[in-house]
């Protein structure tokens, strides 16, 4: 039986574009009232983007969900924030997000250049940073402690050294699991943490305290993302496995807390949270077009351990 609630939402901010190459079914028409305040996995600066719904084939509960055969996410030459994004979190509250283990997500992907400026990636997250006001069908959401299992790329000056011994930038397989902190408690803690990280004498102490409430596991990928590769995430209750072209590159034994949503994106943003550089966000000017090509995206549920 088909799950009619399963939708991917298309976000195009600042000239970002999601295209469906010839021969591929187009998504639905733009929503009459676009969702307000949507952003990228780093908490983007975009305002009300044009949102479109794409209905994947298959079922959301058992078997295989064929998300799409091909998609092209494009950023134009731009000086302000731009984002091209697909996700399925926007009309849902976090406790009703669709994806739980055991499952397998796979997609073929390549970028237009070996080292894009900004971030891109794909995988599972809980949409932790956006504050939705319920417009255009978007669920009201307060900030939440991040949970993710994804392939993530960030170019310098991005610097998020979450895992010991791994640089804060680069092309990675990664998991991030925070304690389940209620939003009313998390908000003042987060504000206080930002203030402390902004004070050079207290940065190291503040970041050390933050590490007491999360577990991060990451592995740099020694591959060129501008070449076609098949990326796979196998999410089980005790662990998450990451594979590139069928070869395991990371086994994380600190999986994120379900349920999570799916996200695939490319943008030109960066974030910093380090003892050396403090805390901040920014946008990188693009002098030429950047793209993320995606093929054969699917999710298989109920996979054996």
N, C-alpha and C positions, 0 to 999 in steps of 0.2 A: 504494500500500500504506500502511495506517495505521500510525503509530508509537505503539505502546501505552505507550512510556515517557514520552510527553508529558503532563505534569500541571501544573496550577496549584495551589498550596497556599494555602488560606485561613487567615489569622491574625487572631484577634480578641482583643485584649489590653485589659484595664481597662475593659470595657464596650463597646469598639469592635465593630461589627457589619457583616458583609457579607450583603446580601440580594439576592435574585433576583426582580425584580418579576413580577407575574402573567403567565403565559404563557411564562415562561422556565424551561428545565430547571434543576432544583436540582443542586448538587454532590453528591458522594458523602457517605456518613455520616461523622461524625467518626472520626479515626484512633483505634485502641485505645490507642496509646502516643504522645501528642503529642510533637512535637519540643521539646527544651529549649533555652532561651537565645536564641530567635528575637528579632529586633529590627527596627527601622525602618532606612531608609537613613542615619540619623544615629547608629545604634548604640543602639537603644532599651533601656529599662530593664525591659521586661516579663519575666516568668517564664513558664514552660511554658504557651503558649497552646493553645486547642483548634485542632488543625490538621485541615483537610478537603481532600480532593483533588477537583479539577475536571478532567475530561477534555475538552479542546477537540476540535472536529471538524477533519478534514483530516489533513495529513501534516506532520511536522516537517522533512522533507528537501527537498521540492520543492513548487512551487505555493503555494497559499494555505492558511493555518491560520486558521480562524474560531474565535477564542478564546471569545467570548460575545456575545450580542446586547444584554443590559442587565445592569448591576450597580449596586448602591447601597451605598456605603461610608459608614458613619455613626459619628460620635463623640457620646456623650451628654454632658450637663453633668457635669463631673468635675473634681476637683482633682489627681488623680494621673495617671500616664502612661496614655494610651489610644492604640490603633493599630488600624486596619482595613486589611488588606493582602492583596494577591494577588501571588504570585511563583512562579517555577518553578526556584528554585535549591536548595531545601532538602535534597533527597536526593542531591545531586550534589557531587562534588569540582569545584573551579574549572576544572580542565583539561578536564572533561567537560560544562561548561555548553553549552547547545544552540545559541546564536545567533552566527552569523558573517556578515560581509558576503559578497555584496551582498544586502540585504533592505530591505523597507519595512514599517514599523509605523504603523498609523493607528488613531485612536479619536476619537469625539465625547465631549466632556466639559463639565461645568459644576459649579460649587460652589454651595452654598446661600446664601452671602453673598459680597460682593466681596472681602473681606479676612479670610479665616479666620485663627484664631490657631494657630500651629504650622507644620507643613509638609505639603505634598501634592505629588503628581507622578506621572509614568509615563514609562517608557523602559527603557533597558538599563544594567545594572551588574554588578559581579563579587562582590557581597555581601562587601565587604572587612572589615567590623568585627566580625561575629559570630564567637564561638568555640563551635563545636558539639562535643558530646561523643558523637555517634553514637547518641543515644537516639531511639527511634521512627522509625528509618530515616534520620535526619539524618546527613549526612556530617561526619566530623571535619574542622574547618577552623581553621587559625591565621589571625590577622589578615594582610591582604594590602594592597599598594599599590592605592589606588582607581583604577578605570577606569569611566567612565560616559559615556553619551550620552542625555540625557533632558530633559524639561520639568520644571522644579523650581521650587517656590514655598516661600519662607520669610518669616515675618513677624518684625518686630522683637520682642524684642531679638536674634534671630538675626543674626549678622554674620560672613559668610564671604567676605571680599573676595579671591577667587581670581584674577580677571582684571583687568588694568589698566583703569581708567576706568569700571568697573561697580560699583555699590553691592553690598554683601555680603548684601543681602536683596532680596525682590521676586519677581515672576513672570518666569521666564527660560527661554530655550532655552540649553543648556549642554553642553559636553564637558569631560572631565577625563581626562588621560592621564599617568599616572606611569610612570617607568622601572620595568622589571620587576625589583624588588628581592626576593630570596628572603626568606621569612618569618623564618627565624632571624636574618637580618641586620636586617630591618625592625624587629622588636620592640624591641631596645635603642635603635635610632635614634629610634623614635617616643617612647619613654619619655623619652629625653634631650631631645627637642624640646619635649615638654610642660613639662618642668622649666624649660627656657630661656625659653619663651614666658610662663611664670608670673613671670619676673623682669623688671620694667619696664625696667631699663637694657639688657637683652639682647633684648627682643622684636623690634624692627625687624631686628636682625642675624639672629636665628633664622628669622624669616619670609622674609627675603631668601635665606637659604641653602636653605630649603625650595623656593623657586621654581626652584632650579637642577635639581630632579629631577622637575618636572611641567610640563605645558603645559595651560592652561585657556583656553577661549574661551566667552564668554557674551554674550547679548543680552537686555536687558529687553524684555518684551512689553507694548506700550501698549494692552492690551485688558482688558476686565472678565472675569475667569474665571467669574463667576456667570452669564454668558450662554453659550448653546451655541456651541461652535466645534469644528471638526475639526482635530485635531493630527496631523501626519505627521512621521516621522523616516525619511529615506532614508540608509542606511548603506552606503557603498562603501569599498573599501580606501584610496583616497587622500583621501577627505573624507566628511563627514556633513552632510546638508542638513536643515534644520528648516523646516516649513511650517505656517502657520495659515490655514485656509480656502483652501488652494491657493496662498498667497503665501509665497515664501521669506523667512524672517526671520533666518536665520543660515546661513552656510556655514563649517564648521570644517574646517581643513586639518591638524588634529592629532587624528585619530580615536582612540578608545580601543583598547587591545590586546584582540583577541578570544581566547577565546570569552567571551560575557557571558550573563547571564540577564535575564529580563523581570521588572519590578516595577511595581505600581500601588498607591498607598497614600494615606492621610491620617492624621496624628497630631498631637499637641499638644506636641511637643518643640521645643527650639531648641538651637543650638550657636553658640559664639563662638570665633573664632581671628583676632584682629586686633592690630595694633601698639598701638592705643589701649586696648582692653579686655582683652587677654590671652586666656586659653583657658578654656573651660568649657562645661557643658551645663546644661539646666534644663527644667522642665515648666511650661506655661502653664495656669492654671485656666480652664475653660470654663464660662460661665454659661448657655449655651444650646447646643442641638444643632447640629452642623456636619456637612454631607454632601458627598460627591463622587459625582456621577452619571456613569456611563460607558455608552456605547453603541457598538455595531458595532466591537468591537476585533478587529483582524486583523493577521496578519503574512504578507507575500508574500516568498518567497525566490526568488533567481535573477533579480532585476530587472535590466534593462539599465543600463549606465552612462550 
